[in-house]
């Protein structure tokens, strides 16, 4: 479930630019730069999600280890 969220959520929040959106930009170099920037945002967001999942997992493990057992 978490893996699906890490894979799909960045794509939903930062969808790739379509050809219709890029058709009004005349410079081909600028098109490539915009596509690359959007891809970089998606990757950065994905890594942030992975880090948050890691923090929550570590907090869960620590809380289980420190929880007093009867």
C-alpha positions in Angstrom: 0.0 0.0 0.0 2.8 2.4 0.9 4.7 1.4 -2.2 1.7 2.2 -4.4 1.4 5.6 -2.7 5.1 6.4 -3.2 4.9 5.4 -6.9 1.5 7.0 -7.8 1.2 10.0 -5.5 4.1 12.0 -7.1 2.6 11.4 -10.5 -0.8 12.7 -9.4 0.6 15.8 -7.7 3.2 16.6 -10.4 1.7 15.2 -13.7 3.9 15.1 -16.7 3.6 18.0 -19.2 1.6 17.0 -22.2 2.4 17.9 -25.8 -0.7 20.2 -25.8 0.8 22.2 -22.9 4.2 22.4 -24.6 3.0 23.3 -28.1 2.9 27.1 -27.4 6.6 27.1 -26.4 8.6 27.7 -29.5 12.1 26.9 -28.2 12.8 23.1 -28.2 15.5 23.6 -25.6 13.0 25.2 -23.2 10.6 22.3 -23.7 13.2 19.9 -22.7 14.2 22.0 -19.7 10.5 22.2 -18.6 10.1 18.5 -18.9 13.3 17.9 -17.0 12.3 20.3 -14.2 8.9 18.6 -13.8 10.5 15.2 -13.7 13.0 16.5 -11.1 10.1 17.8 -8.9 8.4 14.4 -9.1 11.6 12.6 -8.1 12.3 15.0 -5.2 8.7 14.6 -3.9 9.1 10.8 -4.1 12.2 10.9 -2.0 10.5 13.1 0.5 7.7 10.5 0.8 10.2 7.7 1.2 12.0 9.7 4.0 8.6 10.3 5.8 7.8 6.6 5.6 11.2 5.8 7.0 10.7 8.3 9.9 7.3 6.8 10.7 8.7 3.3 10.6 11.6 4.2 12.9 9.3 5.9 15.3 7.0 2.9 15.4 9.9 0.5 16.0 11.2 2.8 18.8 7.9 3.1 20.4 7.4 -0.7 20.4 10.9 -1.2 21.9 10.4 1.4 24.6 6.8 0.5 25.5 6.6 -1.1 28.9 5.7 -4.8 28.7 3.7 -6.4 31.4 
